[in-house]
């Protein structure tokens, strides 16, 4: 198999969606290409031309200078749109691990050379090469590819055919419905993952934009209503993902943060940060078109209403995918199709998000230590119990906190000296309720009081945790994974105390704040205002997730939580194998 390949489709685009043709093509491609597939559509004009004969490629026109070939409007067959949806959808169903990119630079009125991000290692053609003419046909294809794509001139690219591709016949009609592109087009979205639904949206918007594509990329409070929004990638990374995809499939010059533009005859790609639903689409006088999905069609109407109020032209509303954007038509994170960003985030729960720590060992080498943390009512304790059933030793740091200042210990004396002897009950132990009133009762001194208490108690909890791990190792025969004992530091303040620095991995449990508030009210009988104060007083989910190696969520059913934990545990077992290695490009 080859890592990267270029599939050349010579049938007119109006014929490509007939029957099971695309299904057979994808089935053949996945046996040849294992990583990245580029798809070249040669025949997309409104007038149907017979391009099925490979020899017709021999008469291709020489590439032209892109700076002189860009016309104000490009015209192409409307059948390109259903082809995009059908091919991307079929590829997602048959070979989801294959990165498919349908090339757009040559669709329209101009043909020119284009540089791909990845080198072409194989040419694939959608019709069989006759044995007596195979060498000549291969040479024609190689010359064509060398002319259209920037490859090494002395490179011989192998040619493959898909043996089970159907024998297609072009339509008898002489014309298909034409589409004329607009000058400047706007779209909006979060684009956490550039999945196949996004590729359809971005591709159609690119074809509609003959001069400029403006993308409003959401950030800030616009993300808070998204499922598992804490897992959404940073704005700068999402912006880079969009640039990489669009510049790979089309001819774009990217507007830089400084505003510098060097078009060189290419289209302009501009990505703007937006924190409201409309963004610059209501104020930019250069725009002619807005691309929307069926679910965001009303957004186009809102934008046009705002433009009308601002005295600007109304935008043509282009409905992506004929109203069906792949992967964006479901709401439940568990039941969504696999192309949804929400589902991709859900499916990432339990995955390793960054390379395990390689600190100097605080614990004996026989132990592999996981720091398990999460906010109040995040379900952290239930996850700890599930991990214990799978074989982990649980070190409950909250319970160790009670032991940290038992009578007779140095910590006991230090706490009494700092907060007064009246915190000691008649039984001789520290009355935690009285101590809490001393620490939190004075609003002006609360921060200093809490800081002082933590500075006295946290070091002792850490010492006790190390002792418990050492004791667990001594009695751990038969419970080790790959010669190591899995020990879990169950600690609500793991990150605040800096105990993550002595762990191999940090696992974080999350639920939306609204769910945590609801649980606090039901579990502890507290008011909504009190629950909200408790949530606001702690580290937020986004801060925890940023420091996590593994993220879990107990927001859904207990069965869903169990599946996450089992998945994370299985992946952990794999990481503890002596031959395990990581791919740094994934982190």
C-alpha positions in Angstrom: 0.0 0.0 0.0 1.0 3.6 -0.5 0.6 6.4 2.1 -0.6 9.1 -0.3 -2.3 8.8 -3.6 -4.0 10.9 -6.3 -7.3 9.6 -7.7 -8.1 11.0 -11.2 -11.8 10.8 -12.1 -12.3 11.4 -15.8 -16.1 10.8 -16.1 -18.2 13.9 -16.1 -19.2 14.8 -12.5 -22.9 14.3 -13.5 -22.2 10.6 -14.0 -20.1 10.0 -10.9 -23.0 9.9 -8.5 -24.9 7.3 -10.5 -25.6 4.0 -8.8 -22.9 2.5 -6.7 -20.0 3.9 -8.6 -18.5 6.0 -5.8 -19.0 3.0 -3.4 -16.9 0.8 -5.7 -14.3 3.5 -6.2 -13.8 4.0 -2.4 -13.7 0.2 -1.9 -10.9 0.0 -4.4 -9.0 3.0 -3.1 -8.9 1.8 0.5 -6.9 -1.3 -0.6 -4.3 0.9 -2.2 -4.0 4.0 0.0 -3.6 4.0 3.8 -3.2 7.6 4.8 -4.1 10.5 2.5 -6.2 10.4 -0.7 -6.4 13.4 -3.1 -9.3 13.4 -5.6 -8.9 15.2 -8.9 -12.1 15.9 -10.9 -11.2 16.5 -14.5 -14.7 17.0 -16.0 -16.8 19.5 -14.1 -18.0 22.0 -16.7 -21.7 22.7 -17.3 -21.2 21.2 -20.8 -20.6 17.4 -20.7 -17.5 16.3 -22.4 -16.4 12.8 -23.1 -13.3 12.4 -21.0 -13.6 8.7 -20.2 -10.8 7.8 -22.6 -7.4 8.3 -20.8 -5.8 9.4 -24.1 -7.9 12.5 -23.9 -5.7 13.7 -21.0 -2.8 13.7 -23.5 -4.4 16.8 -25.1 -4.6 18.7 -21.8 -3.7 22.4 -22.0 -0.5 23.5 -20.4 -0.9 25.1 -17.0 -1.5 28.8 -17.0 -0.3 31.5 -14.7 -2.8 31.6 -11.9 -2.3 35.4 -11.6 -3.7 35.9 -15.0 -6.3 33.1 -15.0 -8.6 34.2 -12.2 -11.8 35.6 -13.7 -14.4 37.5 -11.6 -16.8 34.6 -11.7 -16.3 30.8 -12.3 -18.9 28.5 -13.8 -19.2 24.8 -13.1 -21.8 22.0 -13.0 -24.1 22.0 -10.1 -23.6 18.2 -9.9 -20.3 18.9 -8.1 -22.2 19.6 -4.9 -23.9 16.2 -4.6 -20.6 14.5 -5.6 -18.8 16.2 -2.7 -21.4 15.0 -0.2 -21.6 11.5 -1.5 -17.9 10.9 -1.9 -16.9 12.3 1.5 -19.8 10.4 3.1 -18.9 7.1 1.5 -15.3 7.5 2.4 -16.2 8.2 6.1 -18.3 5.0 6.2 -15.8 2.7 4.5 -12.5 4.0 5.7 -12.8 6.6 8.4 -9.0 6.6 9.1 -8.3 7.7 5.5 -7.8 11.5 5.1 -9.8 12.3 1.9 -9.4 15.7 0.2 -11.3 16.5 -3.0 -9.3 19.1 -4.9 -11.1 22.3 -5.9 -8.4 24.5 -7.5 -9.2 23.3 -11.1 -13.0 23.5 -10.9 -14.2 26.5 -12.8 -12.8 28.5 -15.6 -9.0 28.0 -15.1 -6.5 25.2 -15.1 -3.1 25.7 -13.4 -0.4 24.0 -11.4 -1.1 23.4 -7.7 1.1 22.5 -4.8 -0.1 19.8 -2.5 0.9 19.5 1.2 1.8 15.8 0.8 3.8 14.3 -2.1 1.9 12.0 -4.4 3.2 8.4 -4.2 0.6 6.8 -6.4 -1.7 7.7 -9.2 -5.1 5.9 -9.3 -7.4 6.0 -12.3 -11.1 5.1 -12.4 -11.0 2.9 -15.5 -9.0 -0.2 -16.5 -5.8 0.1 -18.5 -5.7 -2.2 -21.5 -2.7 -4.5 -21.3 -1.5 -3.6 -24.8 -1.7 0.1 -24.0 -0.9 0.1 -20.3 2.6 1.6 -20.6 1.4 4.5 -22.9 -1.6 5.2 -20.6 0.7 5.3 -17.6 3.0 7.8 -19.2 0.0 10.0 -20.2 -1.2 10.0 -16.6 2.3 10.7 -15.2 2.8 13.6 -17.6 -0.6 15.0 -16.7 0.1 14.8 -13.0 3.5 16.3 -13.4 2.0 19.2 -15.2 -0.9 19.9 -12.8 0.9 19.2 -9.5 4.3 20.2 -8.2 6.2 17.0 -8.1 9.8 16.1 -8.7 10.4 16.1 -12.5 12.5 13.0 -12.4 10.1 11.1 -10.3 8.2 8.1 -11.7 4.9 7.7 -10.0 3.3 4.3 -10.1 -0.1 3.9 -11.6 -2.9 1.7 -10.1 -6.3 0.9 -11.4 -9.5 0.0 -9.5 -10.4 -3.4 -11.0 -14.0 -3.5 -9.7 -15.0 0.0 -10.8 -18.2 0.1 -12.9 -18.1 0.7 -16.6 -19.8 4.2 -16.5 -21.6 5.8 -19.4 -21.9 9.6 -19.6 -25.4 11.1 -19.6 -26.9 11.7 -23.0 -27.8 15.3 -22.2 -25.4 18.0 -23.5 -25.7 20.3 -20.5 -26.1 20.2 -16.8 -27.3 23.0 -14.5 -24.6 25.7 -14.2 -23.5 27.4 -11.1 -21.8 30.8 -11.2 -19.6 31.6 -8.3 -19.8 34.9 -6.3 -17.0 37.2 -5.5 -16.8 37.2 -1.7 -18.4 34.5 0.6 -18.8 34.2 4.4 -19.3 31.2 6.6 -19.2 30.7 10.3 -18.6 27.9 12.8 -16.5 26.4 15.5 -14.6 23.9 13.4 -13.2 21.9 16.3 -12.4 19.0 14.0 -12.3 19.4 10.2 -14.6 16.3 9.7 -16.3 15.3 6.5 -19.3 17.5 7.2 -17.0 20.5 7.5 -15.1 19.5 4.4 -18.4 19.6 2.4 -19.2 23.0 3.9 -15.8 24.4 3.3 -15.6 23.0 -0.2 -18.9 24.4 -1.3 -18.1 27.7 0.2 -14.7 27.7 -1.6 -16.4 26.9 -5.0 -18.9 29.7 -4.4 -16.2 32.2 -3.5 -14.2 33.2 -6.6 -12.3 36.0 -4.9 -12.5 35.9 -1.1 -13.6 33.5 1.6 -14.3 35.0 5.1 -14.6 32.5 8.0 -16.1 33.6 11.3 -14.4 31.3 13.8 -16.2 31.2 17.1 -14.6 31.7 20.5 -15.3 32.8 24.0 -18.9 32.5 25.3 -20.0 31.2 21.9 -18.4 27.9 22.8 -20.0 27.4 26.2 -23.2 25.8 24.9 -21.3 23.2 23.0 -21.1 19.6 24.3 -17.8 19.1 26.2 -16.8 22.6 25.2 -13.8 22.3 27.6 -12.3 19.8 25.0 -12.6 22.2 22.1 -9.2 23.0 20.7 -7.7 26.5 21.1 -8.8 29.1 18.6 -5.3 29.4 17.1 -5.1 25.7 16.5 -8.6 25.5 14.9 -7.6 28.4 12.6 -4.4 26.6 11.6 -6.4 23.4 10.8 -8.7 25.4 8.5 -5.8 27.0 6.7 -4.1 23.7 6.2 -7.1 22.0 4.7 -8.2 24.9 2.5 -4.7 25.7 1.2 -4.2 22.0 0.4 -7.4 21.7 -1.8 -7.6 25.2 -3.2 -5.6 28.2 -4.2 -5.6 30.6 -1.3 -3.4 33.3 0.1 -4.0 33.6 3.8 -4.5 37.0 5.4 -2.0 37.3 8.3 -2.6 38.7 11.7 -0.7 41.8 10.6 -3.0 42.3 7.7 -0.4 41.6 5.0 -1.7 40.1 1.8 0.1 38.7 -1.2 -2.6 37.3 -3.4 -0.4 36.6 -6.5 -3.6 35.9 -8.4 -5.0 33.5 -5.7 -8.2 33.8 -3.7 -8.0 35.5 -0.3 -8.7 33.4 2.9 -9.5 35.4 5.9 -10.3 33.9 9.3 -11.8 36.2 12.0 -12.4 35.5 15.6 -16.1 36.0 16.5 -17.8 36.0 19.9 -21.4 36.7 18.7 -23.6 34.8 16.2 -23.3 37.4 13.5 -19.7 38.6 13.6 -18.5 40.7 10.6 -21.1 39.3 8.2 -23.5 42.2 9.0 -21.0 45.0 8.5 -18.6 43.9 5.7 -19.7 45.7 2.5 -17.6 43.4 0.3 -19.6 40.3 0.9 -22.1 38.8 -1.7 -22.9 35.4 -0.3 -23.3 33.5 2.9 -23.1 29.7 3.0 -25.3 27.9 5.6 -26.5 24.4 6.5 -30.1 23.6 7.0 -29.6 23.9 10.7 -28.1 27.4 10.4 -30.4 28.7 7.6 -32.2 31.1 9.9 -28.8 32.6 10.7 -28.6 33.7 7.1 -31.9 35.5 7.5 -30.7 37.2 10.7 -27.5 38.4 8.9 -29.5 39.8 6.0 -31.9 41.6 8.4 -28.8 43.2 10.1 -27.3 44.1 6.8 -30.5 45.8 5.7 -30.5 47.8 8.9 -26.9 48.8 8.2 -27.8 49.9 4.6 -25.8 47.1 3.0 -26.6 44.7 0.1 -28.5 41.5 1.0 -26.4 38.3 0.7 -27.2 35.4 -1.5 -27.9 32.4 0.9 -26.3 29.3 -0.4 -27.6 26.1 1.3 -24.8 23.6 1.8 -25.3 20.0 0.8 -28.7 20.7 -0.5 -29.8 21.2 3.1 -28.1 18.2 4.6 -24.6 18.9 6.2 -23.0 15.6 7.1 -22.7 15.1 10.9 -24.5 18.2 12.0 -28.1 17.0 12.4 -28.0 15.3 15.8 -28.0 16.6 19.3 -27.2 13.7 21.7 -23.4 13.3 22.2 -23.8 9.5 22.3 -26.1 9.0 19.4 -24.6 11.5 16.9 -23.1 10.2 13.8 -19.4 9.8 13.9 -18.7 12.9 11.7 -20.0 15.3 14.3 -17.5 17.4 16.3 -19.5 16.8 19.5 -19.3 13.0 18.9 -15.6 13.2 18.1 -15.1 15.0 21.4 -17.2 12.4 23.2 -15.3 9.6 21.6 -12.0 11.2 22.7 -13.0 10.7 26.4 -10.6 8.2 27.9 -7.9 8.8 25.2 -4.4 9.9 26.1 -4.2 13.6 25.3 -0.5 14.2 26.0 2.7 12.3 26.7 2.9 10.9 30.3 5.1 12.6 32.8 8.7 11.6 33.1 9.5 13.2 36.4 12.2 11.9 38.8 10.3 9.2 40.7 8.6 10.4 43.9 7.2 6.9 44.3 9.0 3.6 44.0 9.5 2.4 40.4 7.1 -0.5 41.0 4.2 2.0 41.0 2.5 3.8 38.2 0.7 6.7 39.8 -2.4 8.4 38.4 -3.7 11.6 39.9 -7.5 11.6 39.7 -9.2 14.9 40.2 -12.3 16.9 39.3 -14.6 19.6 40.6 -17.3 19.2 43.2 -20.0 16.8 42.1 -18.0 15.8 39.1 -18.3 12.0 39.8 -14.7 11.6 40.7 -15.4 9.2 43.6 -17.5 7.0 41.4 -14.8 6.8 38.8 -12.3 5.9 41.5 -14.5 3.0 42.6 -14.7 1.8 39.0 -10.9 1.9 38.7 -10.6 0.0 41.9 -12.7 -2.8 40.6 -10.4 -3.0 37.5 -7.4 -3.5 39.8 -6.2 0.0 40.9 -5.2 0.8 44.5 -7.0 4.0 45.5 -5.3 6.5 47.8 -8.1 8.8 49.1 -6.4 12.1 49.8 -9.5 13.6 51.3 -9.4 10.9 54.0 -5.6 11.4 54.4 -6.5 15.1 55.1 -8.4 13.9 58.3 -5.3 12.0 59.4 -2.9 14.8 58.6 -3.7 16.7 61.9 -4.5 13.9 64.3 -3.7 14.6 67.9 0.0 14.1 68.7 1.3 15.0 65.2 3.4 18.0 64.3 0.7 19.2 62.0 -1.9 19.1 64.8 0.3 21.4 66.9 1.0 23.8 64.0 -2.7 24.1 63.1 -3.7 24.7 66.8 -0.9 27.3 67.1 -2.1 29.1 64.0 -5.9 29.0 64.5 -6.2 28.8 68.3 -6.9 26.2 71.0 -10.6 26.7 70.7 -10.6 24.6 67.6 -9.9 21.5 69.7 -13.0 19.7 70.8 -13.5 18.1 74.3 -12.5 14.7 72.8 -9.1 16.1 72.0 -9.4 16.2 68.2 -9.8 19.2 66.0 -13.4 20.2 65.4 -13.5 20.6 61.6 -16.6 22.7 61.7 -15.1 25.2 64.1 -11.9 25.2 62.0 -13.9 25.8 58.9 -15.7 28.8 60.5 -12.3 30.2 61.4 -10.9 29.8 57.9 -13.9 30.9 55.9 -15.8 33.1 58.4 -13.8 36.2 57.9 -14.3 37.2 54.3 -11.4 39.7 54.4 -8.9 37.1 55.7 -10.4 34.0 54.0 -7.8 33.8 51.3 -4.8 34.1 53.7 -6.4 31.7 56.3 -7.0 29.1 53.6 -3.5 29.5 52.3 -2.0 29.1 55.7 -4.1 26.0 56.4 -3.1 24.4 53.1 0.6 25.1 53.7 0.4 23.2 56.9 -1.8 20.3 55.8 -0.9 19.6 52.2 2.8 18.5 52.8 1.6 16.0 55.4 -1.1 14.6 53.0 1.6 14.2 50.4 3.9 12.3 52.9 1.0 10.0 53.9 0.2 9.3 50.3 3.8 8.2 49.6 3.6 5.9 52.7 0.4 4.3 51.5 1.8 3.7 48.0 4.8 2.0 49.5 2.6 -0.2 51.7 0.4 -1.1 48.7 3.4 -2.2 46.7 4.4 -4.6 49.5 1.0 -6.4 49.3 0.4 -6.0 45.6 1.4 -9.5 44.3 -1.0 -10.5 41.6 -2.4 -7.0 41.1 0.4 -5.5 38.9 0.0 -4.6 35.3 3.2 -5.0 33.2 5.2 -5.3 36.4 3.7 -2.1 37.8 1.0 -1.4 40.4 -1.6 1.2 39.4 -2.1 3.6 42.2 -4.7 6.4 42.0 -4.3 9.5 44.1 -8.0 10.5 44.4 -7.6 14.2 45.3 -10.0 17.2 44.7 -7.1 19.6 45.1 -4.5 17.6 43.2 -3.7 20.4 40.8 -4.0 23.2 43.3 -1.6 21.4 45.7 0.9 20.7 42.9 0.7 16.9 43.5 0.3 16.4 39.8 4.1 16.9 39.7 4.6 13.5 41.4 2.2 11.5 39.1 2.7 9.7 35.8 -0.6 10.9 34.5 -3.5 13.2 35.5 -7.0 12.0 34.9 -9.8 14.7 35.1 -13.5 14.1 35.7 -15.9 16.8 34.3 -19.5 17.6 34.2 -21.1 20.9 33.0 -21.4 23.5 35.8 -25.2 23.4 35.5 -25.1 19.6 36.1 -22.8 20.0 39.1 -25.1 22.7 40.6 -28.0 20.4 40.2 -26.2 17.5 41.9 -25.0 19.6 44.8 -28.6 20.8 45.4 -30.0 17.2 45.3 -27.1 15.6 47.2 -26.4 18.2 49.9 -29.7 20.0 50.1 -28.0 23.3 49.4 -29.6 26.3 47.7 -28.8 27.1 44.0 -27.0 30.3 45.1 -24.8 28.3 47.6 -24.0 25.7 45.0 -23.1 28.3 42.4 -20.7 30.0 44.9 -19.0 26.6 45.5 -18.5 26.1 41.8 -17.2 29.6 41.2 -14.7 29.3 44.1 -12.8 26.4 42.5 -10.7 25.8 39.5 -12.9 25.6 36.4 -13.2 22.6 34.0 -11.2 24.3 31.2 -8.2 24.9 33.5 -8.3 21.3 34.7 -8.6 19.8 31.2 -5.6 21.9 30.0 -3.5 19.9 32.5 -5.1 16.5 31.9 -3.6 13.4 30.3 -7.0 11.7 30.2 -10.5 13.3 30.5 -13.6 11.5 31.6 -17.2 12.8 32.0 -19.9 11.4 34.2 -22.6 13.6 32.6 -24.3 10.8 30.9 -25.6 7.4 32.1 -23.6 5.2 34.5 -23.2 2.7 31.7 -21.6 5.5 29.5 -19.2 6.3 32.4 -18.3 2.6 32.8 -17.5 2.4 29.1 -15.2 5.4 29.3 -13.3 4.0 32.3 -12.9 0.6 30.7 -11.6 2.2 27.5 -9.2 4.4 29.5 -8.0 1.4 31.5 -7.4 -0.7 28.4 -5.4 2.0 26.8 -3.4 2.4 30.1 -2.6 -1.3 30.0 -1.3 -0.9 26.5 0.9 2.1 27.6 2.5 0.0 30.3 3.7 -2.6 27.9 7.5 -2.5 27.4 7.2 -2.0 23.6 4.7 0.9 23.8 5.8 4.0 22.0 3.9 7.2 21.2 3.5 9.2 18.0 4.5 12.8 19.0 2.5 14.2 16.1 -0.7 13.2 17.9 -0.1 15.4 20.9 
